[in-house]
Amino acid sequence: MLIRIAFWLMLPVTAMQGILLRRKAIRLPGAEGARQGSAGNGNGGDLHLLAIGDSIIEGVGTKRIEESLPVQFASALAERSGHMVHWRIEGESGFDIVDVLDRLQSLTETAPADLVLISVGVNDVTGLSSTRHWRQKVEELLDKLNSRWPDARIVFAGLPPMSLFPLPPQPLRFSLGLRASELDRIAADVISRYPNAAHAPTRINPIEHGFCEDGFHPSAKSCNLWASELAEIETRSDRA
């Protein structure tokens, strides 16, 4: 409750800072390359990975699709598990959770998925989504994924520590951090009720790891560390 009060009390100042920031912020493109591919030798059988979400999924700031989080995750997973990982990217910069639901709805009925990687929430923070709306939509997303692919595992990449992002000025940075932490807590709570889903806290941050020149997205090297962590979480889940 105190977090919500603090967030809304700062809103008149932070809203103006957000408008000014949007005007001057560097806008990096998504990664170049095909949105489908494969990684690994296939000794452990095939695994179909669907990566869906926002700019992290699109690989903004990493230049080449091979350096994006989803493809590095697929490669790390293939190395650890022995699977041939067939990856598919369905993400776009600026997507919030409603956009992700819409993209999910647009996928063909025959699109396979044994594992789903989700990155979403930052644009819900900046777009001032209510906590009630966020909770409802996270539940809706998980329900739709389970309805579509009942045997798939789901990995939700937690919201990043936005209070550490170098781009936003204070108190906007502090306010974004509060809101991101609140939405991430809600997402983790919802996900805990789904046996086939895991919330993976995002520990990549610009203080300890490299970020792009926009001050908002992790570098390709940081995505490599992040992908390795996600792959370790998934392989532990697979062994359980």
N, C-alpha and C positions, 0 to 999 in steps of 0.2 A: 504493500500500500504506500509506504514512504517513497519507494522508487517511482511509482506512478505520479505521486504528488510533485516530487522534485522535477520530473520530466515536464509536466504540464506548466509548472510555475516558470520554468525557463523558456517555454515555447515562444513567447513574443520576441525575445532576443535571438534565439536559435533559428527561428523560421526566417528571419531577415538574413542571418548569416548563411543559411542554406541556399537562399535565392542568389546571393552574391557569389557563393561558391560554385554553383552550377554554371554561372556565366563565364568564370575564368578557369574552370577545371580542364585539365588535359583529358581528351577522350581517345583512348586507345582502341584499335580495331580488334575483332576476334582473331583467333589463330587461323593461319592459312592451311588448307589441306582438306582432304576428304573427311566426311563425318561418319564413315564406317570403315572398319578394318579389323585386323586380327593380330594377336601377339601370342608367342609361345610355339612349342613344338607339337602339342597335342597328345603327348604320351599319357596324360591323365584324363583324356576325353575333352569334349567341347563344353564351354561355358559361355553363355550369352550375357553380356553386360549392357544394360541400358543406363546411360548417364543423362539425367534430365535436370534442368534448372536454369540458373542465371549466368552471369558473365564468367564465373569460375568454370562452369561446364563448357562454355564457348571458348575458353582459353584466352580471354582478353589479357594482353600483356605478355603472352608467351611466344608470340610470333608464329611458331610452327605448331600444327596440331599435335605432333609427336611429343611436344614439350608441355602440353596441357595436362591438367590434373587427371581427367578421365583416362587418357591414353597412357600416362605414366602409371596410373593405378592398374590398368589392364596389364601392362608389362610386368609390374612388380608382382601382381597376383599370379600371372602365368609362371614366373620364375619360382615362386614359393610353392605353388600347387601342382605344377606340371600340366595344367589345363591349356588347351588352345582357347584363348579368350577372344571371342568375337565381340568387339565393342561398337556401340552406336551412340552418337552424340545428338541430343535433342535439347539444346540450350541456346539462350540468347541474352545478350546484355540488356539489362533493364527489366528482366522478368521478375515479377513478384509471384506469390503463390497462386493467385487466380490465373495468371498467364501460364504457369506450369500445368495447372489442371486443364486449361484449354488445349495446350500442346499434347498432353496425354490423351485427351479425347480425340485428337486428330490422327493419332497413330493407327495404322491399319490393324485389323483384327489378327492378322497372321504374324505380327512383329513378335519375335521370341524374347524372353527375358528370364534368366535364372537368377540374376542379381541386378538390383537397381541402386544406383548411386544418385543421391539427391543433394543439390546445393541450392538453397533458397532462403530468403529472409532479410538480406541486407536492404533490398528495395522495399520490403514491407516496413522496415525501420524508417527509411528516409521518406516513404510515402505515408507515414503516420497511421498505419493500419492499427485498429484497436486490438487489444489482447483477446477479446471475445471472438472477433472475426478471425484472427490468427489461429486460435485454438480450433475453431470449427473447420477451417480450411485444412489444417494439418491432419485432423481426423478424416476429413473427406478424401484427402490425397492418399492416405494409407489404406482407407477402405477401397478406393477405386483400384489401387495397385493390387491389393489382395484379391479383389474380384476378378481382375484381368489376368493376373499371374499368381494363382493361389500357392504355388510351390516355390515362388521366388523369395530370396532373401533381400532385405532392404537395408541400406546403409545411409543414414542421414548425417551429412557433414554439418556439424554444429555451426552456429553463427560465429563469426570471428570476433576478437576483442576490439571493437571499433573505437574504444577509448584510447587505443594505442596507435591508431592510424595517423600518419603525419600530415595528411592534407587538411582536415577540418580544423578551424581555429577553436579556441576555447571561448565560451562554454559549450559550443556546439559539439565538440569532440566528446566531452564528458557526458552530454545528454544522449548522444548516439550510443555511447558505451552502455549507459543505463538501460536504454530501450533494447539494444541487442541482447544484453544479458537476460532481460525479462522474457523476451520472445524465445530465446534459447532454452531457458528453464521450462517454459510451457511446452516447447517441442519435445524436450527430453521426457517430461511427464507423460505426454500423450504416447510417445513411442514406447515407453516402458510397459504399456498395456498390450503390445503386439509381440508375440513370441518370436516372430520371424524378422523383427526389425531391431536395429541397433542405432543408438545415437552416439556419434563419434565426435567428442569435443574437438574444436579446432584450436590448436596451440600455435599455429603459424602466426607470427606477428612481426611488425617492422623493427622492433627493438632488437630481436635476436636473429631475425632472418631477413633476407633480401626482398625488397618490394620494388615494383616498377616505378618509373618516373612520375606516374600519376598520383602516387601516394595512397593508392586505394586497392591495388591488386598485387598479390604475391608474384615474385619472379619465377621463371622456369626452374631455377635451382631450388627454391622454396617449395614449389609444387612437387618436386622429386621427393623431398623429405616428407611432405604431407601424404603423397601417394604411398610411400613405404609404410607410414604409420597406419593408413587405412587398410592396406593389404595385410598387415599383421593382425589387425582387429578382425578382418574377415576370415583369415585362415584359422585363427583361434576359434571363431564361431563355427567354422566348418568342421573342426576337429571335435567340438563339444558334442 
